[in-house]
Every structure is written in C-alpha cells, then in structure tokens.
Amino acid sequence: MSTTVIAVSQSRGHKFSKKNQLSIRLLAGLGVEGDAHAGVTVKHRSRVAVDPSQLNLRQVHLMHAELFDELAAKGFKVGPGDLGENVTTRGLDLLSLPVGAKLHLGRDAIVEVTGLRNPCIQLDRFQPGLMKATLDRDADGGLIRKAGIMGIVLAGGEILPGDAIRVELPPLPHRKMDRV
C-alpha cells in the first residue's frame, strides 16, 4: 500500500472541525497558511491562556484515515477534517513515528514530528463517547493516544490529496512521541 495524503483541511477560525480544501500551503516555521493554529508561538486557546510565548509545536495536525475505519466499526461517523486535522493520511502508521521524523509531503513540504495530539473533551462534544474511542491501553497498561500527531513546518509548499508521503527517520536512538 502506498502512503498518501487523502485530504487536506484548514479553518481560519478556532473551530473543532476543519473544512476540506483542494490544496493547502504550508509555510516554513508557521504552519498552514490561513489556519487559526498557524504561527511561531502557540495558538491553541488553552495553551495561550497558560503561556502565549511558548513555541508552537502544533503547527500541523496529521491524522491517519485508518482511525476513521476503526471508529466506523464502533458506530461513529468521522471523516477527513472532522477531528480538526490539517492532513489526513492513509498507509502510514503515524502513531509509531519517533519525535524528529520528517514527513516529506508532495513536492516540497517537510513537516517534523513533534508529538501526539492529546484527545480532549471536545471529541465528546462532537460525538458522545468519541474521546474514549480514541484512547486505548497497551499490553503494559500504558495509555495509547490515537487522535493523530502534531508537527512543525521545516519547508513550505503546497499539499494536495493524492500526494505521496515519504518518511525520513532521525538518527538513532529514536525518541517515542509524547503529547504536545
């Protein structure tokens, strides 16, 4: 199976879901052009309230479409952009990537993985029970967060549905993602 972008989404306002677009443009060091979460410093409202000067490690939100398949089997109706992601992928195990992995999207764009999205109560406001459905436990009882990953833009460029994704792993030892 190839690793591809299946949808791209953005929202100018701080809304939970993002509208699907024909393309989005990533801006180096900022995020998705025209998106409410773009910027050098954090834009997530709860994080701004704590410290508006902290670096924005959440410039781009990526989610694997395989999660939608899993959620559909549990009775949820979720599609690209519904959970607030900017880039929806298929064929790539996003959750297993290490911090620092570089995702080459389309011809020019490069996103560096910074960590996991932490599912929050907004998921339950979208569909009751959805937050719990995006969490799991590993064999040791550790929490698994499935609501996608976050990254920063190293190189800008346009991204379209159908674009290929190439992964460049950082040098060993790899560092497991945590929530950002």
Helices and strands as residue ranges (DSSP letters): E 4-10, E 19-21, E 24-27, E 31-32, H 45-50, E 60-64, H 65-73, E 87-90, G 94-96, E 102-105, E 109-116, H 122-126, H 130-133, E 135-137, E 143-145, E 149-155, E 157-159, E 165-168
